Each structure stands twice: as C-alpha cells, then as structure tokens.
C-alpha cells in the first residue's frame, strides 16, 4: 500500500490547538488589563509585528531542517556558525529560566486566596519562598522522568488555564449585561491616565517609559516557533499552515482580549496587581454575584495551571541545550543524564539560577516591580533570539537555496524581506523599550531597574560566548553519560529528544 495513503497527517485543527497551548498563559491578563483600552493597540502591535512574522519564519526554517534535531540551534548555526547557534539555543533556554520566577510569582498570588489572605500576594518574602520551593519540587519531579511531568502538564492546561480563562470571560460578560460600570471606560482609566481625562485606543506616549509594558505584552505572544517544526507533517502545508496560524491567532487574540477586558472592566487599572490581578477580578465579580465561596477554588486552579505551565517547559529547553553537547559546545559535566534520561546538571544549574532570581522578591519593596523586572529581562533575552532567527531565515534564502522547504514565506524574495523586516522592527522596538522602567509602576529607583535589566541581559548573553570561546577540542569527543548505565560500566549517547 502506498505510504502516502497510510501516513497519519497532522490536521490544521490539531496544529491550531498545539500553537494555542504553547502561547496562552493567564498570567498575562492583568498586565494587559493594566493598560485599559490601550491594550487593543498593544495586542494589534504584537500580532502584526511579532506573532505573524515569527510564525511564518519559524515555519519555513522548521520545514527546511525537519530531518535534524536542535531547532533554533541548527537554524542559526547553519546561517552564522556554531557560536551564534549556541547563543540562540542558550537564550531560548535561559529566558525560560528567568521566566519561571514570574509565572510562579503569579501562582503565589493565586495561592494566597486559598487561606483567604490575598494580602500575602504583596509580600516579597511570601512570593520569593513560593517561587523557590515550588521550583525545586518541580525540578525533583523532572529528575524522575517525564510521566509525572506529563500528567501535571495535561491537567494543568485543562483545569488551570482553559477553564479559568473561559470562566473569567463569562463573568465579565455577566458583569456587562448586568449594567455594572466598566472600569476601563472611566475617566483616567489607564494606569498612566492620571494626566489624561479619557481612555484611548492609542497609548499616551510621553516617552519610551510610557510604553514599556509593550515588551512584556510581546512576550505573551512568544513561543510559536516551538510548534512550527510540525509543518512537514501536514498533507497540504502551503494551505493548511496559514489556516492553522490564522485560527490560532484568532483564538489567542480572543482569549487575551476578552479575558483582559473582563479584568479591566471590574478593577481600575491603578489597582491591578500583576501577580494577583486575575484573582482580584475573580474575587470582586464572584462577590457581586454571591459566589465568593468559589474564590479559593479559582485560586487553586489558576495556581495549578501556572505550575503545570512550568512543568511543561522545565525539561524541554534544557534538552535543547543538551543537544549542543555532540558539537562540543558544552563541558562534559553539563551533558550528564540520569537513568530517566534527564539532564541532571543542567536541571540543577537551572534551579540554582531560579533560586537567585527568585530572591529578587526579597530585596525589592514592590512585588509588582520585581515581577516586571524579571519579565523585562526575559523579554530582552528572548527577543535577541528572535532577531537571530529572522536574520538566519533571510541569509539562508541566499546561502542555502538548495534546502528543501516544504513551506516558504509567501511572496518570494519580496515576501521574506517584508516579513523579516516587520519582525526585526517589532522585536527591535520592543527590545529598546524593555530597558525603560514603566511609568505606570512605582519603580522607586529607576536607575536600579535599568541596571538590573541591563546587567541581566549582558551577563546572560555573554555566558554562551564565554563557554563557546573557552571550549576545548576534547569536548567534542565525549559522550553523553547516562549515570544509570554508568553503574553497569556502560556509557553511551542518548538522543536529547527521547
């Protein structure tokens, strides 16, 4: 029988849901709601200048290297050499490491509602302890293998993201149809709106600091490149992939937009907490409808969803870094795996970094500021990776035209240039504003904010180059050691993707 007839193709609907699952996170709702009606501008900006270019470019690169593992490492390495490739995969990994304290800070804010003490969400000590303890527990699960991780992730997405997301939208609609006042339509509704009488679609720009939230909102739409590698598994990728991206974009936009509007409708922007804003919306709306007893339930679900999101990412990026070991980019001690195939030392180093970053909650007076500092640092690192990805796609069109691309950015040479320039423009602008403290947060010490974000960006971008420049020829000769087999005198290579 013809293999083409028996092959199980990936449908456009399935890929749509996969893309949505890799992008959506409820922790972004308070961040967007804090901008009032201006969130519409930010969402439009993020979609046109980030979401669509990133998905189209990563689809082309994924199809061109569908027979090779490594993702962005292989893409950038093929265009600019191993040093830049290692930097790209490192940035994809390290930005996740810095992301963990922010999403777990959101989980801490949600958990504070279980004992009925929402004020805990404003405590740096409480948030820092939850972040550090929870991540070490997640690391222990990751070291034991993927079965438990998979279970937590599966139910975390369903129970902790989809259900609370739809619920907050429904509550927002009830709020609207009951004729309750909409906070985002009130005079001075935007968080920075003290100087402005009326809400507006366009942000009130008095300087780059007034649109610094753009960098954090951009990050909410990141992650589509992870699923683009599946484009070659579709029967008709030229037609189906754009449909999948369109469908995913619509779902992502609607969930983010309607969910953020629901939060902004109930809570004035100046009172929205980045770590507990979603739960405050639940508390106020449920209280209005006499359903306050459901607040702890929603707190538990949203916290579970955030923790499930961490579990879904905790091993993947670290295995991506492990894939560079065969090229000698990592010292031998970082390429060790245990009997469950987990990259032991990479996971432990990851946990130590999260511990240090989670301590930011201890030293900064405002939990919202600590939350946003970590978010801004995450954005700058991730955006550098996206710039490398865009430039790699453009260069490979010229330097490697022979690559078999099942999917190509439409429009020929003009298309790839337009999409690449759009992507670099959006990413570059968001990168620059990410270094400016947002005017709608009481930063306290702007110099400290800029110093922390700049130092984090420089240090974490410089580390892969330091490792690359200090690598030794012997690193290319070592094998990935599985400690479980080493006890039996066996040392062999393991695919980091198994």
C-alpha positions in Angstrom: 0.0 0.0 0.0 1.2 3.5 -0.8 2.8 5.1 2.3 1.3 8.4 1.4 -2.2 6.9 1.9 -1.3 5.3 5.3 0.6 8.2 6.8 -1.1 10.0 9.7 -1.1 13.6 8.7 -1.4 16.5 11.2 -4.6 18.4 10.7 -4.8 22.2 10.6 -7.2 22.0 13.7 -4.7 19.9 15.7 -1.8 22.3 14.9 -4.0 25.2 15.8 -4.6 23.8 19.3 -0.9 23.0 19.7 0.1 26.6 18.9 -2.5 28.0 21.3 -1.3 25.7 24.1 2.3 26.9 23.7 1.4 30.6 23.8 -1.6 31.2 26.1 -0.9 32.0 29.8 -3.5 33.6 32.1 -0.8 35.5 34.0 -0.7 38.0 31.1 -4.3 39.1 31.6 -3.5 41.6 34.5 -0.6 43.0 32.5 -2.7 43.8 29.5 -5.7 44.9 31.6 -3.5 47.5 33.3 -3.4 49.4 30.1 -7.2 49.9 29.8 -8.4 50.4 26.3 -4.9 50.9 25.1 -4.5 47.1 25.4 -6.2 47.0 22.0 -3.3 48.8 20.4 -0.7 46.7 22.1 -2.4 43.4 21.0 -2.6 44.7 17.4 1.0 45.7 17.5 2.1 42.3 19.0 0.1 40.3 16.4 1.2 42.3 13.3 4.8 42.9 14.2 5.5 39.8 16.2 3.1 36.9 16.2 2.6 36.6 12.4 6.2 37.2 11.3 7.6 34.8 14.0 5.2 32.0 13.0 5.8 32.4 9.2 9.6 32.5 9.5 9.8 29.6 12.0 7.6 27.5 9.8 10.0 27.9 6.8 13.0 27.1 9.0 11.2 24.2 10.6 10.4 22.7 7.2 13.9 23.3 5.9 15.5 21.4 8.8 12.7 18.9 9.5 15.2 16.0 9.4 17.5 17.5 12.1 17.1 17.9 15.8 18.1 21.1 17.6 15.5 23.6 16.5 16.8 27.2 16.6 20.3 25.9 17.3 20.5 24.2 14.0 18.8 27.1 12.1 21.1 29.8 13.4 24.2 27.6 13.3 23.6 26.8 9.6 23.4 30.6 8.8 26.1 32.1 11.1 28.2 29.3 12.6 28.2 27.3 15.8 28.9 30.3 18.1 25.7 32.1 17.1 23.8 28.9 17.1 24.8 28.1 20.6 23.9 31.6 21.7 20.4 31.3 20.1 19.6 28.0 21.9 21.1 29.3 25.1 18.9 32.4 25.0 15.9 30.2 24.4 16.8 28.2 27.4 17.9 31.0 29.8 14.8 33.2 29.1 12.7 30.3 30.3 14.8 30.0 33.4 14.2 33.7 34.1 10.5 33.3 33.1 9.9 30.7 35.9 10.1 33.2 38.8 7.5 35.4 37.1 5.0 32.7 36.4 5.5 31.2 39.8 5.1 34.7 41.3 1.7 34.7 39.6 1.0 31.2 41.1 1.9 32.6 44.6 -0.6 35.4 44.2 -3.3 32.9 43.3 -2.4 30.6 46.2 -2.8 33.5 48.6 -6.5 33.3 48.1 -6.8 29.7 49.4 -6.5 30.7 53.1 -8.4 33.9 52.4 -5.4 36.2 52.8 -4.9 38.0 49.4 -2.6 40.5 51.1 0.1 37.8 51.0 0.4 38.4 47.3 2.0 41.8 48.1 4.6 40.2 50.4 8.0 39.8 48.7 9.0 37.2 51.3 6.0 35.1 50.7 6.3 35.3 46.9 10.0 34.5 46.9 9.6 31.5 49.1 6.8 30.1 47.0 8.8 30.6 43.8 11.9 28.9 45.2 10.3 26.0 47.0 7.8 25.2 44.1 10.6 25.2 41.5 12.8 22.9 43.5 9.9 20.5 43.9 9.2 20.7 40.1 12.9 20.0 39.5 12.8 16.9 41.6 9.8 15.7 39.5 11.7 16.5 36.3 14.7 14.4 37.5 12.4 11.4 38.0 11.3 11.4 34.3 8.5 12.6 32.1 5.5 10.6 33.2 4.6 12.7 36.2 5.6 15.9 34.3 3.2 14.9 31.5 0.3 14.3 33.9 0.7 17.6 35.7 1.0 19.4 32.4 -2.0 17.8 30.8 -4.4 18.6 33.6 -2.7 21.9 34.4 -3.6 23.2 30.9 -7.2 22.0 31.1 -8.1 22.7 34.7 -5.8 25.7 35.3 -5.8 27.6 32.1 -8.8 26.8 29.8 -11.5 26.5 32.5 -10.5 29.7 34.5 -9.9 31.6 31.2 -13.4 30.8 29.9 -14.9 31.4 33.3 -13.4 34.9 33.7 -14.7 35.8 30.2 -18.2 34.6 31.1 -18.1 36.5 34.4 -17.0 39.6 32.5 -20.0 39.2 30.1 -22.4 38.8 33.1 -20.9 42.0 34.6 -21.5 43.8 31.3 -25.1 42.6 30.8 -26.0 43.4 34.4 -25.2 47.0 33.6 -22.3 47.3 36.1 -19.9 50.2 35.5 -16.9 49.3 33.3 -13.7 50.5 34.9 -11.7 50.8 31.7 -14.2 53.4 30.4 -13.9 55.6 33.4 -12.0 58.9 33.1 -8.3 58.4 33.7 -8.9 54.6 33.3 -5.4 53.8 32.1 -2.8 53.1 34.8 -0.8 56.1 33.5 -4.0 58.0 32.9 -3.7 60.5 35.8 -2.7 63.1 33.3 -5.4 62.3 30.8 -9.1 62.7 31.1 -10.4 60.0 28.9 -9.4 56.4 27.9 -7.9 55.9 24.5 -7.1 53.2 22.0 -3.7 54.7 21.5 -1.3 54.8 24.5 -0.5 58.2 26.0 3.1 58.4 24.8 5.2 60.9 26.8 8.4 59.0 26.4 9.6 55.4 26.0 8.9 54.6 29.6 5.2 55.2 29.0 5.0 52.2 26.6 7.4 50.0 28.5 4.6 47.5 29.0 4.9 46.7 25.3 7.9 44.5 26.0 6.0 42.3 28.5 3.0 42.1 26.3 5.2 41.0 23.3 6.4 38.1 25.4 2.9 36.9 26.0 2.7 36.0 22.3 6.0 34.3 22.1 6.5 30.5 21.7 5.0 29.9 18.2 8.4 28.7 16.9 8.2 25.6 19.0 5.3 24.2 17.0 6.4 25.3 13.5 8.6 22.3 13.1 5.5 20.2 12.6 4.7 21.9 9.3 6.1 19.0 7.3 3.6 16.6 9.0 0.7 18.3 7.2 -0.9 17.0 4.0 -1.0 20.4 2.3 1.2 22.7 4.4 1.0 25.6 1.9 -2.7 25.9 2.5 -3.2 24.3 6.0 -0.4 26.0 7.9 -1.7 29.6 7.2 -5.1 28.4 8.2 -3.7 26.9 11.4 -1.9 30.1 12.2 -5.0 32.2 11.4 -7.1 30.0 13.6 -4.6 30.1 16.4 -4.1 33.8 16.2 -7.9 34.4 16.4 -8.2 32.1 19.5 -5.1 33.7 21.2 -6.4 37.2 20.4 -9.9 36.5 21.7 -8.8 34.8 24.9 -6.2 37.5 25.7 -8.5 40.4 24.6 -11.8 39.2 26.2 -10.0 37.9 29.3 -8.1 41.2 29.8 -11.2 43.3 29.2 -13.0 41.2 31.8 -10.3 42.1 34.4 -10.2 45.7 33.3 -14.0 46.0 33.4 -14.0 45.2 37.1 -10.8 46.6 38.6 -9.5 50.1 37.9 -6.1 49.9 36.2 -4.3 51.7 39.1 -5.4 48.9 41.4 -4.4 46.0 39.3 -1.7 43.8 40.7 0.5 42.0 38.1 0.7 39.0 40.4 -2.8 38.9 41.8 -4.9 41.0 39.4 -6.7 38.0 37.9 -7.7 36.7 41.4 -8.9 40.2 42.4 -11.2 40.2 39.4 -12.5 36.8 40.4 -13.0 38.0 44.0 -14.9 41.1 43.1 -17.0 39.6 40.3 -17.9 36.5 42.3 -18.7 38.7 45.3 -21.1 40.7 43.3 -23.0 37.5 42.3 -22.9 36.0 45.7 -20.4 33.3 44.7 -17.4 34.3 46.9 -17.0 30.7 48.1 -15.6 29.9 44.6 -12.7 32.3 45.0 -10.4 29.8 46.7 -11.3 27.2 44.1 -10.3 29.6 41.3 -7.1 30.4 43.1 -6.2 26.7 43.3 -7.0 26.2 39.7 -5.0 29.1 38.3 -2.1 28.3 40.5 -2.2 24.7 39.3 -2.3 26.0 35.7 0.8 28.2 36.3 2.7 25.3 37.9 1.6 23.0 35.1 3.0 25.5 32.6 6.3 25.4 34.4 6.4 21.6 34.4 5.7 21.6 30.6 8.8 23.7 29.9 11.2 22.6 32.6 12.7 19.8 30.6 12.2 20.8 27.0 14.6 23.8 26.7 17.2 22.1 28.9 17.2 19.2 26.5 17.7 21.7 23.6 20.8 22.9 25.3 21.9 19.3 25.8 21.6 18.7 22.1 24.6 21.0 21.6 26.8 18.6 23.5 27.5 16.5 20.4 29.1 19.5 18.8 31.4 20.1 21.8 29.7 23.3 22.9 29.2 22.1 26.5 31.8 20.9 29.0 31.3 17.2 29.8 29.8 17.8 33.3 26.9 19.6 31.8 26.0 16.8 29.4 25.3 14.1 32.0 21.9 12.4 32.2 20.5 10.1 34.8 18.7 6.8 34.3 15.5 8.6 33.4 17.3 10.5 30.6 17.1 13.8 32.4 20.0 16.3 32.0 20.9 16.3 35.7 23.5 19.1 36.0 21.6 21.4 33.6 18.4 21.0 35.6 20.3 21.7 38.9 22.1 24.7 37.4 18.7 25.9 36.2 17.2 25.5 39.7 20.1 27.4 41.3 19.6 30.3 38.8 15.9 30.4 39.6 16.7 30.5 43.3 18.9 33.6 42.8 16.4 35.3 40.6 13.5 34.4 42.9 15.4 36.2 45.6 14.6 39.5 43.8 11.3 39.3 45.5 13.1 39.5 48.9 15.1 42.7 48.1 12.6 44.8 46.2 9.9 46.6 48.2 7.3 46.4 45.4 6.4 42.9 44.3 4.9 44.2 41.1 8.3 45.8 40.3 10.2 42.6 41.0 7.7 40.8 38.8 8.2 43.2 35.9 12.0 43.4 36.2 12.2 39.7 35.7 9.6 39.9 32.8 11.6 42.7 31.1 14.9 40.7 31.5 13.1 37.6 30.0 11.9 39.7 27.1 15.2 41.2 26.1 16.9 37.8 26.0 14.1 36.1 24.1 14.0 39.0 21.6 17.7 38.6 20.8 17.0 35.0 19.9 14.1 36.1 17.6 16.4 38.6 15.8 18.9 35.8 15.2 16.1 33.6 13.9 14.8 36.3 11.5 18.3 37.0 10.1 19.0 33.3 9.8 15.9 32.8 7.6 16.9 35.7 5.4 20.5 34.7 5.0 19.7 31.0 4.3 17.5 32.1 1.4 20.7 33.3 -0.2 23.3 31.0 1.1 21.4 27.7 1.1 18.7 27.9 -1.7 19.1 24.2 -2.2 17.4 23.4 1.1 14.1 21.6 0.6 11.5 24.0 2.1 8.1 22.3 2.3 6.7 25.6 3.5 8.1 29.0 2.4 7.1 32.5 3.5 4.7 33.6 0.7 5.6 36.3 -1.7 9.0 35.1 -2.9 12.0 37.4 -2.3 9.8 40.4 -1.5 7.8 38.3 0.9 10.8 37.1 3.0 12.2 40.6 3.1 9.0 42.2 4.2 8.2 39.6 6.8 11.8 39.7 8.1 11.9 43.5 8.3 8.5 43.6 10.0 9.7 41.1 12.6 13.0 42.8 13.2 11.3 46.1 13.5 8.7 44.9 16.1 11.3 42.9 18.0 13.9 45.7 17.9 11.4 48.3 19.2 10.2 46.1 22.0 13.8 45.3 22.9 14.6 49.0 23.3 11.6 50.0 25.4 12.2 46.9 27.6 15.1 48.8 29.2 12.9 51.7 30.3 11.0 51.5 33.6 7.3 51.7 33.0 5.7 55.0 34.0 2.7 53.3 35.5 4.6 51.3 38.1 6.1 52.9 41.2 9.6 51.7 40.4 11.1 53.8 43.2 14.7 53.7 41.9 14.7 53.8 38.0 18.5 53.5 38.0 18.3 50.2 39.8 15.6 49.0 37.4 17.7 49.8 34.3 20.9 48.4 36.0 19.2 45.1 36.8 17.7 44.6 33.3 20.9 45.7 31.5 23.2 43.6 33.7 21.0 40.6 33.3 20.9 41.0 29.5 24.6 41.5 29.2 25.6 38.7 31.6 23.2 36.0 30.2 24.0 36.9 26.6 27.7 36.8 27.3 27.8 33.5 29.1 27.3 31.3 25.9 30.1 33.2 24.1 32.4 32.7 27.1 31.6 29.0 27.1 32.0 28.8 23.3 35.4 30.6 23.4 36.6 28.5 26.2 35.6 25.2 24.8 38.2 22.5 24.3 38.7 20.0 21.5 38.2 17.2 24.0 34.6 18.3 24.5 33.7 17.1 21.0 34.9 13.6 21.8 33.0 13.0 25.0 29.8 11.0 25.1 26.6 11.9 26.9 26.9 9.9 30.1 23.8 8.2 31.5 24.5 7.7 35.2 22.2 4.7 35.5 24.1 2.8 32.8 27.5 4.0 34.1 26.9 1.9 37.2 27.0 -1.1 34.9 30.1 0.0 33.1 28.2 1.4 30.1 28.5 4.9 28.6 26.6 5.7 25.5 25.0 8.5 23.6 21.3 9.4 24.2 19.1 11.5 22.0 18.2 14.6 24.0 14.7 14.4 22.4 13.8 10.9 23.6 
